[in-house]
Amino acid sequence: MENLEEVIFKIILHGGNGRSAAMEAIHAAKQGSFIKAKEKLHKAAAALNEAHHVQNSLIQGEIRGEKMEISLLMIHAQDHLMNAMTVKDFASEIVELYEKLQ
């Protein structure tokens, strides 16, 4: 079984991967490569979905009464994930905008 820090780092890892893929989607759209941009958005969504799945496992554990220590690392992971989700949402809009402008 994984310890809490390993689980938290998975949230950070997948969140970061999602954010990076979203930024790559924007760059691809800016270059006019909309197929690549949409692939990157799909990759971002998959990574963020994985991070969200890990986050949900922690939430479900707490609901079952499994108490966990709230650490600065946990807060960072949550912040990192929420920001990555926002970046992905905006990237989707920006890709769509670039495509309409072309």
N, C-alpha and C positions, 0 to 999 in steps of 0.2 A: 504494500500500500504506500502511496506517495505521502510525503509529509506536506504540510500546509504551504511551506515556501515553494516547493516544486509546483504545486497547483497554481499558486499566485504567479509564478514565472511563466506558466503556460498562458495565462491570460495576457500578460505583457507581451509574450512572443507572438501569439496569434493576433493580438491587437496591432502590434507594430507591423506585422506582415500585411495585414489588411490596409492599414494606413499607407504603407509604401506602394502597394498595388493600386490604390485609389489615386495616389499622386502620379504614378506611371500612366494611368488611364488619361489623366488630364494632359500630360505631356504628349501622349500618342494622338489624342484628339487635336491638340494644337498643331501637330505635324500633318493632320489630315488623315491619319490612319484609324478610322473609326471601328473597323473590325478588331484591331488590336486593342483599342480603347475599351470596347465592350468585353473582350476577353479579360482584360485587367480588372474591370469592374466586377466581373463574375468571380475572379480569383479573390478580390477584396471581400466580396460578400461571403465566400466560402470560409475565408480565414476568420472573419468577424463572427460568423455563425459558430465556428469551432470555439472561439473565445467565449461567446455567449453560453455555449453548452457547458463549458468548464465553470463559468460563473454560476449558472443554474444549479450545478451539482453542489456547490458550496451553499447556496441558498436553501436547497432541499435538505441538506444536512442540518442546517440550523433549524429548519422547521421541525425536523425529527428530534430536536433537542441536543444535537451535537454542537456544543458551544465552541467558538473559536476566538482566538485573540485578534482583536483589531489592531493592526500594526500600520506604521507609516507605509510599509511595502504594499499592504493590501489597499490602502487608500490610493497609492500611486497606480496600482494595477487598475482599479476602478476608473480613475481619472483618465488613464491612458486609453482604456477601452472606450469610454464615452466620447473622448475626443476623436478617436479613430472612426467611430461610427458616424460622427458629424462630418468628418472629412469625406468619408465614402458617400454620404448623402449629397454633399455639395459637389463632389466629383461627378456624380451621376447627372446632376443638373448642368454642370459646365460642359460635359461631353455632349449632352443633348443640344446645348446652345451652339457649340462649335459646329455640330452637324447641321443645324438649321441655317447657320450663317454661310455654310459652304455651298 
